[in-house]
Amino acid sequence: MLFALICKDKPGSLQLRVDTRPTHVAFLEGLNGEGKLAFAGPFLNAEGKPDGSLVVVEAPDLSAAQALSEADPYAKAGLFESVEIRQWSWTFNKPAAS
């Protein structure tokens, strides 16, 4: 199952995001290598600066998706004001299975 992790940064936390980014990227690369990452990227504010994240992961159930969310270095660093986890169905423009 796919789950969308919809993460909103705490106000004024851009430097924390920048400082934590290398370990966050390594974490996502690890998920990608394990076949658990569908796609990911930051939300941008009106000034074009990151202020949240959208991460879509493959997990067997909601509790496994929650565990992946909590393991993210951004979450561990306290970057997020909120995280919403929703089961998601990729309907259009899904890459062909290899």
Summary of the structure (lengths in Angstrom):
residues: 98
radius of gyration: 13.4
end to end distance: 17.5
largest distance: 41.6
contacts: 249
relative contact order: 0.31
helix: 35%
strand: 35%
